[in-house]
Amino acid sequence: MTRQASAQFLADILGLSVDPPVAHCTPVTLAEQVSLDYDQLDDFEPHHYAFKVSEQEFDAALARLQHGGITLYGDPACQEIGQAYRSKHAVGRRGAYFRDPDGHLMEILTPGGAGS
C-alpha cells in the first residue's frame, strides 16, 4: 500500500486528518503534537501500535471499523474475532485490535478509571 493510503486509513479510523508530506513521509498528527510518519518501503516488518483515546473517540473509532468491515480482535494474538476487550488489569479500560492494510497490528484503548 502507498504511504498516503496507509496514513489515510489510520486517520479515517481515528477521526483525524492526514498532514501535508514532510520530506518523503506522510504524517498523521496524534495527541500532544506527536505524529506517526508513514514512509514508503518495499520490505518492512509489521509492528504493534496502540492509541489511547477517550471513551467517545473509542466508540466512534469502533463504529468506523465495524462500518468499514474491518475485523476486530479482542486479543493481540487475533484469536477473539469480532470482539473488543475489557481489561482485567485497568478498571474501565476497553480496547480492540485490528490490522491495517499493511499488516500492522493496531490497537485502540481507553484510559480506564482511577488506578489504571
GUFI-939478 format. One record per residue: x, y, z of N, C-alpha, C in turn; residue in three letters; residue number from 1. Coordinates in nm, 2 decimals, always signed. Example, Ala and Ser with C-alpha at 12.3 -4.5 7.8 and 13.67 -1.06 7.14 Angstrom:
BEGIN
@npx:+1.32&npy:-0.57&npz:+0.78&capx:+1.23&capy:-0.45&capz:+0.78&cpx:+1.32&cpy:-0.33&cpz:+0.78&res:ALA&n:1
@npx:+1.28&npy:-0.22&npz:+0.71&capx:+1.37&capy:-0.11&capz:+0.71&cpx:+1.29&cpy:+0.00&cpz:+0.79&res:SER&n:2
END
This chain:
BEGIN
@npx:+0.08&npy:-0.12&npz:+0.00&capx:+0.00&capy:+0.00&capz:+0.00&cpx:+0.09&cpy:+0.12&cpz:+0.00&res:MET&n:1
@npx:+0.04&npy:+0.23&npz:-0.05&capx:+0.12&capy:+0.36&capz:-0.06&cpx:+0.12&cpy:+0.42&cpz:+0.08&res:THR&n:2
@npx:+0.22&npy:+0.50&npz:+0.11&capx:+0.22&capy:+0.57&capz:+0.24&cpx:+0.10&cpy:+0.66&cpz:+0.26&res:ARG&n:3
@npx:+0.05&npy:+0.72&npz:+0.15&capx:-0.07&capy:+0.81&capz:+0.16&cpx:-0.19&cpy:+0.73&cpz:+0.20&res:GLN&n:4
@npx:-0.21&npy:+0.61&npz:+0.13&capx:-0.33&capy:+0.53&capz:+0.16&cpx:-0.32&cpy:+0.47&cpz:+0.30&res:ALA&n:5
@npx:-0.20&npy:+0.43&npz:+0.35&capx:-0.19&capy:+0.38&capz:+0.48&cpx:-0.22&cpy:+0.49&cpz:+0.59&res:SER&n:6
@npx:-0.16&npy:+0.61&npz:+0.56&capx:-0.19&capy:+0.72&capz:+0.65&cpx:-0.34&cpy:+0.75&cpz:+0.66&res:ALA&n:7
@npx:-0.40&npy:+0.75&npz:+0.54&capx:-0.54&capy:+0.79&capz:+0.53&cpx:-0.63&cpy:+0.68&cpz:+0.60&res:GLN&n:8
@npx:-0.59&npy:+0.56&npz:+0.60&capx:-0.66&capy:+0.45&capz:+0.67&cpx:-0.66&cpy:+0.48&cpz:+0.82&res:PHE&n:9
@npx:-0.55&npy:+0.51&npz:+0.88&capx:-0.54&capy:+0.53&capz:+1.02&cpx:-0.61&cpy:+0.66&cpz:+1.05&res:LEU&n:10
@npx:-0.59&npy:+0.76&npz:+0.98&capx:-0.66&capy:+0.89&capz:+1.00&cpx:-0.81&cpy:+0.88&cpz:+1.00&res:ALA&n:11
@npx:-0.86&npy:+0.80&npz:+0.91&capx:-1.01&capy:+0.78&capz:+0.90&cpx:-1.06&cpy:+0.71&cpz:+1.02&res:ASP&n:12
@npx:-0.99&npy:+0.60&npz:+1.07&capx:-1.03&capy:+0.53&capz:+1.18&cpx:-1.03&cpy:+0.61&cpz:+1.31&res:ILE&n:13
@npx:-0.93&npy:+0.69&npz:+1.33&capx:-0.91&capy:+0.78&capz:+1.45&cpx:-0.98&cpy:+0.91&cpz:+1.44&res:LEU&n:14
@npx:-1.04&npy:+0.94&npz:+1.32&capx:-1.11&capy:+1.07&capz:+1.31&cpx:-1.02&cpy:+1.18&cpz:+1.30&res:GLY&n:15
@npx:-0.91&npy:+1.16&npz:+1.23&capx:-0.80&capy:+1.27&capz:+1.22&cpx:-0.79&cpy:+1.30&cpz:+1.07&res:LEU&n:16
@npx:-0.70&npy:+1.39&npz:+1.04&capx:-0.67&capy:+1.42&capz:+0.90&cpx:-0.52&cpy:+1.38&cpz:+0.87&res:SER&n:17
@npx:-0.49&npy:+1.36&npz:+0.75&capx:-0.35&capy:+1.34&capz:+0.71&cpx:-0.29&cpy:+1.48&cpz:+0.68&res:VAL&n:18
@npx:-0.17&npy:+1.49&npz:+0.74&capx:-0.10&capy:+1.62&capz:+0.72&cpx:-0.03&cpy:+1.62&cpz:+0.59&res:ASP&n:19
@npx:+0.01&npy:+1.74&npz:+0.55&capx:+0.09&capy:+1.75&capz:+0.42&cpx:+0.22&cpy:+1.68&cpz:+0.44&res:PRO&n:20
@npx:+0.27&npy:+1.62&npz:+0.33&capx:+0.40&capy:+1.55&capz:+0.33&cpx:+0.52&cpy:+1.63&cpz:+0.39&res:PRO&n:21
@npx:+0.60&npy:+1.57&npz:+0.46&capx:+0.73&capy:+1.62&capz:+0.51&cpx:+0.84&cpy:+1.54&cpz:+0.46&res:VAL&n:22
@npx:+0.92&npy:+1.60&npz:+0.37&capx:+1.03&capy:+1.52&capz:+0.30&cpx:+0.96&cpy:+1.40&cpz:+0.23&res:ALA&n:23
@npx:+1.00&npy:+1.28&npz:+0.27&capx:+0.95&capy:+1.16&capz:+0.20&cpx:+0.84&cpy:+1.09&cpz:+0.29&res:HIS&n:24
@npx:+0.80&npy:+1.16&npz:+0.39&capx:+0.70&capy:+1.09&capz:+0.48&cpx:+0.56&cpy:+1.16&cpz:+0.48&res:CYS&n:25
@npx:+0.46&npy:+1.08&npz:+0.51&capx:+0.32&capy:+1.13&capz:+0.52&cpx:+0.28&cpy:+1.12&cpz:+0.66&res:THR&n:26
@npx:+0.27&npy:+1.23&npz:+0.73&capx:+0.24&capy:+1.22&capz:+0.88&cpx:+0.09&cpy:+1.23&cpz:+0.91&res:PRO&n:27
@npx:+0.05&npy:+1.17&npz:+1.02&capx:-0.08&capy:+1.18&capz:+1.08&cpx:-0.05&cpy:+1.23&cpz:+1.22&res:VAL&n:28
@npx:-0.10&npy:+1.35&npz:+1.26&capx:-0.07&capy:+1.41&capz:+1.39&cpx:-0.17&cpy:+1.36&cpz:+1.49&res:THR&n:29
@npx:-0.12&npy:+1.30&npz:+1.60&capx:-0.19&capy:+1.25&capz:+1.71&cpx:-0.20&cpy:+1.35&cpz:+1.82&res:LEU&n:30
@npx:-0.23&npy:+1.31&npz:+1.94&capx:-0.24&capy:+1.40&capz:+2.06&cpx:-0.10&cpy:+1.45&cpz:+2.09&res:ALA&n:31
@npx:-0.09&npy:+1.56&npz:+2.16&capx:+0.03&capy:+1.62&capz:+2.21&cpx:+0.13&cpy:+1.65&cpz:+2.10&res:GLU&n:32
@npx:+0.08&npy:+1.68&npz:+1.97&capx:+0.16&capy:+1.71&capz:+1.86&cpx:+0.26&cpy:+1.59&cpz:+1.82&res:GLN&n:33
@npx:+0.23&npy:+1.47&npz:+1.86&capx:+0.31&capy:+1.35&capz:+1.82&cpx:+0.26&cpy:+1.31&cpz:+1.69&res:VAL&n:34
@npx:+0.35&npy:+1.28&npz:+1.60&capx:+0.30&capy:+1.23&capz:+1.47&cpx:+0.35&cpy:+1.09&cpz:+1.44&res:SER&n:35
@npx:+0.27&npy:+1.02&npz:+1.36&capx:+0.31&capy:+0.89&capz:+1.31&cpx:+0.34&cpy:+0.92&cpz:+1.16&res:LEU&n:36
@npx:+0.46&npy:+0.90&npz:+1.12&capx:+0.51&capy:+0.94&capz:+0.99&cpx:+0.52&cpy:+0.81&cpz:+0.90&res:ASP&n:37
@npx:+0.44&npy:+0.81&npz:+0.79&capx:+0.44&capy:+0.69&capz:+0.70&cpx:+0.55&cpy:+0.72&cpz:+0.59&res:TYR&n:38
@npx:+0.63&npy:+0.62&npz:+0.58&capx:+0.73&capy:+0.62&capz:+0.47&cpx:+0.70&cpy:+0.51&cpz:+0.37&res:ASP&n:39
@npx:+0.75&npy:+0.51&npz:+0.26&capx:+0.73&capy:+0.41&capz:+0.15&cpx:+0.85&cpy:+0.31&cpz:+0.15&res:GLN&n:40
@npx:+0.83&npy:+0.19&npz:+0.19&capx:+0.93&capy:+0.08&capz:+0.19&cpx:+0.87&cpy:-0.04&cpz:+0.12&res:LEU&n:41
@npx:+0.96&npy:-0.11&npz:+0.05&capx:+0.91&capy:-0.23&capz:-0.01&cpx:+0.92&cpy:-0.35&cpz:+0.08&res:ASP&n:42
@npx:+1.01&npy:-0.34&npz:+0.18&capx:+1.02&capy:-0.45&capz:+0.27&cpx:+1.03&cpy:-0.40&cpz:+0.41&res:ASP&n:43
@npx:+0.93&npy:-0.44&npz:+0.50&capx:+0.93&capy:-0.40&capz:+0.63&cpx:+0.87&cpy:-0.51&cpz:+0.72&res:PHE&n:44
@npx:+0.89&npy:-0.49&npz:+0.85&capx:+0.84&capy:-0.59&capz:+0.95&cpx:+0.71&cpy:-0.53&cpz:+1.01&res:GLU&n:45
@npx:+0.60&npy:-0.60&npz:+1.02&capx:+0.48&capy:-0.54&capz:+1.08&cpx:+0.51&cpy:-0.53&cpz:+1.23&res:PRO&n:46
@npx:+0.45&npy:-0.42&npz:+1.29&capx:+0.46&capy:-0.39&capz:+1.43&cpx:+0.33&cpy:-0.37&cpz:+1.50&res:HIS&n:47
@npx:+0.33&npy:-0.35&npz:+1.63&capx:+0.21&capy:-0.32&capz:+1.70&cpx:+0.21&cpy:-0.17&cpz:+1.74&res:HIS&n:48
@npx:+0.10&npy:-0.10&npz:+1.72&capx:+0.09&capy:+0.04&capz:+1.76&cpx:-0.04&cpy:+0.05&cpz:+1.84&res:TYR&n:49
@npx:-0.03&npy:+0.11&npz:+1.95&capx:-0.15&capy:+0.13&capz:+2.04&cpx:-0.18&cpy:+0.28&cpz:+2.05&res:ALA&n:50
@npx:-0.31&npy:+0.31&npz:+2.05&capx:-0.35&capy:+0.45&capz:+2.06&cpx:-0.45&cpy:+0.47&cpz:+2.17&res:PHE&n:51
@npx:-0.42&npy:+0.54&npz:+2.27&capx:-0.51&capy:+0.57&capz:+2.38&cpx:-0.60&cpy:+0.68&cpz:+2.34&res:LYS&n:52
@npx:-0.73&npy:+0.66&npz:+2.35&capx:-0.83&capy:+0.75&capz:+2.31&cpx:-0.94&cpy:+0.76&cpz:+2.42&res:VAL&n:53
@npx:-1.01&npy:+0.87&npz:+2.41&capx:-1.12&capy:+0.89&capz:+2.51&cpx:-1.23&cpy:+0.79&cpz:+2.48&res:SER&n:54
@npx:-1.32&npy:+0.78&npz:+2.57&capx:-1.44&capy:+0.69&capz:+2.56&cpx:-1.52&cpy:+0.72&cpz:+2.43&res:GLU&n:55
@npx:-1.54&npy:+0.85&npz:+2.41&capx:-1.62&capy:+0.89&capz:+2.29&cpx:-1.54&cpy:+0.86&cpz:+2.16&res:GLN&n:56
@npx:-1.41&npy:+0.89&npz:+2.16&capx:-1.33&capy:+0.86&capz:+2.05&cpx:-1.32&cpy:+0.71&cpz:+2.02&res:GLU&n:57
@npx:-1.32&npy:+0.63&npz:+2.13&capx:-1.32&capy:+0.48&capz:+2.11&cpx:-1.45&cpy:+0.44&cpz:+2.04&res:PHE&n:58
@npx:-1.56&npy:+0.48&npz:+2.09&capx:-1.69&capy:+0.44&capz:+2.04&cpx:-1.70&cpy:+0.48&cpz:+1.89&res:ASP&n:59
@npx:-1.65&npy:+0.60&npz:+1.86&capx:-1.66&capy:+0.65&capz:+1.72&cpx:-1.56&cpy:+0.56&cpz:+1.63&res:ALA&n:60
@npx:-1.44&npy:+0.54&npz:+1.68&capx:-1.35&capy:+0.45&capz:+1.60&cpx:-1.40&cpy:+0.31&cpz:+1.58&res:ALA&n:61
@npx:-1.46&npy:+0.26&npz:+1.69&capx:-1.51&capy:+0.12&capz:+1.68&cpx:-1.63&cpy:+0.12&cpz:+1.58&res:LEU&n:62
@npx:-1.71&npy:+0.22&npz:+1.57&capx:-1.82&capy:+0.23&capz:+1.48&cpx:-1.76&cpy:+0.24&cpz:+1.33&res:ALA&n:63
@npx:-1.66&npy:+0.32&npz:+1.32&capx:-1.60&capy:+0.33&capz:+1.18&cpx:-1.53&cpy:+0.19&cpz:+1.14&res:ARG&n:64
@npx:-1.47&npy:+0.12&npz:+1.23&capx:-1.41&capy:-0.01&capz:+1.20&cpx:-1.52&cpy:-0.10&cpz:+1.16&res:LEU&n:65
@npx:-1.63&npy:-0.11&npz:+1.24&capx:-1.74&capy:-0.20&capz:+1.21&cpx:-1.81&cpy:-0.16&cpz:+1.08&res:GLN&n:66
@npx:-1.83&npy:-0.04&npz:+1.05&capx:-1.90&capy:+0.01&capz:+0.93&cpx:-1.81&cpy:-0.02&cpz:+0.81&res:HIS&n:67
@npx:-1.68&npy:-0.01&npz:+0.83&capx:-1.58&capy:-0.04&capz:+0.72&cpx:-1.56&cpy:-0.19&cpz:+0.69&res:GLY&n:68
@npx:-1.62&npy:-0.27&npz:+0.77&capx:-1.60&capy:-0.42&capz:+0.76&cpx:-1.46&cpy:-0.46&cpz:+0.80&res:GLY&n:69
@npx:-1.39&npy:-0.39&npz:+0.89&capx:-1.26&capy:-0.42&capz:+0.94&cpx:-1.28&cpy:-0.52&cpz:+1.05&res:ILE&n:70
@npx:-1.21&npy:-0.63&npz:+1.05&capx:-1.22&capy:-0.73&capz:+1.15&cpx:-1.15&cpy:-0.68&cpz:+1.28&res:THR&n:71
@npx:-1.23&npy:-0.70&npz:+1.39&capx:-1.18&capy:-0.66&capz:+1.52&cpx:-1.13&cpy:-0.78&cpz:+1.59&res:LEU&n:72
@npx:-1.04&npy:-0.77&npz:+1.69&capx:-1.00&capy:-0.88&capz:+1.77&cpx:-0.99&cpy:-0.83&cpz:+1.92&res:TYR&n:73
@npx:-1.03&npy:-0.92&npz:+2.01&capx:-1.03&capy:-0.89&capz:+2.15&cpx:-0.90&cpy:-0.93&cpz:+2.22&res:GLY&n:74
@npx:-0.80&npy:-0.97&npz:+2.14&capx:-0.67&capy:-1.01&capz:+2.19&cpx:-0.56&cpy:-0.98&cpz:+2.09&res:ASP&n:75
@npx:-0.43&npy:-0.97&npz:+2.13&capx:-0.32&capy:-0.94&capz:+2.04&cpx:-0.28&cpy:-1.06&cpz:+1.95&res:PRO&n:76
@npx:-0.33&npy:-1.18&npz:+1.99&capx:-0.30&capy:-1.29&capz:+1.90&cpx:-0.40&cpy:-1.31&cpz:+1.79&res:ALA&n:77
@npx:-0.50&npy:-1.22&npz:+1.79&capx:-0.61&capy:-1.22&capz:+1.69&cpx:-0.69&cpy:-1.35&cpz:+1.69&res:CYS&n:78
@npx:-0.71&npy:-1.40&npz:+1.80&capx:-0.79&capy:-1.52&capz:+1.82&cpx:-0.94&cpy:-1.49&cpz:+1.85&res:GLN&n:79
@npx:-0.96&npy:-1.38&npz:+1.92&capx:-1.10&capy:-1.35&capz:+1.96&cpx:-1.16&cpy:-1.26&cpz:+1.86&res:GLU&n:80
@npx:-1.21&npy:-1.32&npz:+1.75&capx:-1.25&capy:-1.24&capz:+1.63&cpx:-1.39&cpy:-1.17&cpz:+1.66&res:ILE&n:81
@npx:-1.39&npy:-1.05&npz:+1.61&capx:-1.52&capy:-0.97&capz:+1.62&cpx:-1.55&cpy:-0.91&cpz:+1.76&res:GLY&n:82
@npx:-1.45&npy:-0.91&npz:+1.84&capx:-1.47&capy:-0.87&capz:+1.98&cpx:-1.38&cpy:-0.75&cpz:+2.01&res:GLN&n:83
@npx:-1.43&npy:-0.67&npz:+2.11&capx:-1.35&capy:-0.57&capz:+2.18&cpx:-1.32&cpy:-0.63&cpz:+2.32&res:ALA&n:84
@npx:-1.23&npy:-0.58&npz:+2.39&capx:-1.20&capy:-0.64&capz:+2.52&cpx:-1.22&cpy:-0.54&cpz:+2.63&res:TYR&n:85
@npx:-1.24&npy:-0.59&npz:+2.75&capx:-1.24&capy:-0.51&capz:+2.88&cpx:-1.12&cpy:-0.56&cpz:+2.96&res:ARG&n:86
@npx:-1.04&npy:-0.47&npz:+3.00&capx:-0.91&capy:-0.50&capz:+3.06&cpx:-0.94&cpy:-0.57&cpz:+3.20&res:SER&n:87
@npx:-0.86&npy:-0.67&npz:+3.23&capx:-0.86&capy:-0.73&capz:+3.36&cpx:-0.77&cpy:-0.66&cpz:+3.46&res:LYS&n:88
@npx:-0.69&npy:-0.57&npz:+3.41&capx:-0.59&capy:-0.50&capz:+3.49&cpx:-0.61&cpy:-0.36&cpz:+3.51&res:HIS&n:89
@npx:-0.69&npy:-0.29&npz:+3.43&capx:-0.72&capy:-0.15&capz:+3.45&cpx:-0.87&cpy:-0.13&cpz:+3.44&res:ALA&n:90
@npx:-0.93&npy:-0.10&npz:+3.56&capx:-1.07&capy:-0.08&capz:+3.57&cpx:-1.13&cpy:+0.01&cpz:+3.47&res:VAL&n:91
@npx:-1.23&npy:-0.03&npz:+3.40&capx:-1.30&capy:+0.05&capz:+3.30&cpx:-1.23&cpy:+0.06&cpz:+3.16&res:GLY&n:92
@npx:-1.11&npy:+0.01&npz:+3.15&capx:-1.04&capy:+0.02&capz:+3.02&cpx:-1.11&cpy:-0.08&cpz:+2.92&res:ARG&n:93
@npx:-1.13&npy:-0.02&npz:+2.80&capx:-1.18&capy:-0.11&capz:+2.69&cpx:-1.08&cpy:-0.09&cpz:+2.57&res:ARG&n:94
@npx:-1.08&npy:-0.19&npz:+2.49&capx:-0.99&capy:-0.18&capz:+2.37&cpx:-1.03&cpy:-0.28&cpz:+2.26&res:GLY&n:95
@npx:-0.96&npy:-0.27&npz:+2.15&capx:-0.98&capy:-0.36&capz:+2.04&cpx:-0.86&cpy:-0.35&cpz:+1.95&res:ALA&n:96
@npx:-0.83&npy:-0.46&npz:+1.89&capx:-0.72&capy:-0.47&capz:+1.79&cpx:-0.77&cpy:-0.49&cpz:+1.65&res:TYR&n:97
@npx:-0.69&npy:-0.44&npz:+1.56&capx:-0.73&capy:-0.46&capz:+1.41&cpx:-0.60&cpy:-0.45&cpz:+1.33&res:PHE&n:98
@npx:-0.60&npy:-0.50&npz:+1.21&capx:-0.49&capy:-0.50&capz:+1.13&cpx:-0.51&cpy:-0.38&cpz:+1.03&res:ARG&n:99
@npx:-0.40&npy:-0.31&npz:+1.00&capx:-0.41&capy:-0.21&capz:+0.90&cpx:-0.38&cpy:-0.28&cpz:+0.76&res:ASP&n:100
@npx:-0.40&npy:-0.21&npz:+0.65&capx:-0.38&capy:-0.27&capz:+0.52&cpx:-0.24&cpy:-0.32&cpz:+0.50&res:PRO&n:101
@npx:-0.14&npy:-0.27&npz:+0.57&capx:+0.00&capy:-0.32&capz:+0.56&cpx:+0.03&cpy:-0.43&cpz:+0.65&res:ASP&n:102
@npx:-0.06&npy:-0.47&npz:+0.74&capx:-0.04&capy:-0.59&capz:+0.83&cpx:+0.00&cpy:-0.55&cpz:+0.97&res:GLY&n:103
@npx:+0.01&npy:-0.42&npz:+1.00&capx:+0.05&capy:-0.38&capz:+1.13&cpx:-0.07&cpy:-0.41&cpz:+1.22&res:HIS&n:104
@npx:-0.04&npy:-0.45&npz:+1.35&capx:-0.14&capy:-0.47&capz:+1.45&cpx:-0.17&cpy:-0.34&cpz:+1.52&res:LEU&n:105
@npx:-0.29&npy:-0.28&npz:+1.50&capx:-0.32&capy:-0.16&capz:+1.56&cpx:-0.42&cpy:-0.19&cpz:+1.68&res:MET&n:106
@npx:-0.41&npy:-0.10&npz:+1.78&capx:-0.49&capy:-0.12&capz:+1.90&cpx:-0.54&cpy:+0.02&cpz:+1.94&res:GLU&n:107
@npx:-0.67&npy:+0.02&npz:+1.97&capx:-0.73&capy:+0.14&capz:+2.03&cpx:-0.77&cpy:+0.10&cpz:+2.17&res:ILE&n:108
@npx:-0.75&npy:+0.19&npz:+2.27&capx:-0.79&capy:+0.16&capz:+2.41&cpx:-0.82&cpy:+0.29&cpz:+2.48&res:LEU&n:109
@npx:-0.91&npy:+0.27&npz:+2.58&capx:-0.95&capy:+0.39&capz:+2.66&cpx:-0.86&cpy:+0.39&cpz:+2.78&res:THR&n:110
@npx:-0.85&npy:+0.51&npz:+2.85&capx:-0.77&capy:+0.52&capz:+2.96&cpx:-0.81&cpy:+0.44&cpz:+3.08&res:PRO&n:111
@npx:-0.94&npy:+0.41&npz:+3.09&capx:-0.99&capy:+0.34&capz:+3.21&cpx:-1.00&cpy:+0.44&cpz:+3.33&res:GLY&n:112
@npx:-1.04&npy:+0.38&npz:+3.44&capx:-1.07&capy:+0.47&capz:+3.56&cpx:-0.95&cpy:+0.49&cpz:+3.65&res:GLY&n:113
@npx:-0.98&npy:+0.53&npz:+3.77&capx:-0.87&capy:+0.56&capz:+3.87&cpx:-0.79&cpy:+0.44&cpz:+3.89&res:ALA&n:114
@npx:-0.66&npy:+0.46&npz:+3.91&capx:-0.57&capy:+0.35&capz:+3.94&cpx:-0.53&cpy:+0.27&cpz:+3.81&res:GLY&n:115
@npx:-0.57&npy:+0.32&npz:+3.69&capx:-0.52&capy:+0.25&capz:+3.57&cpx:-0.40&cpy:+0.31&cpz:+3.51&res:SER&n:116
END
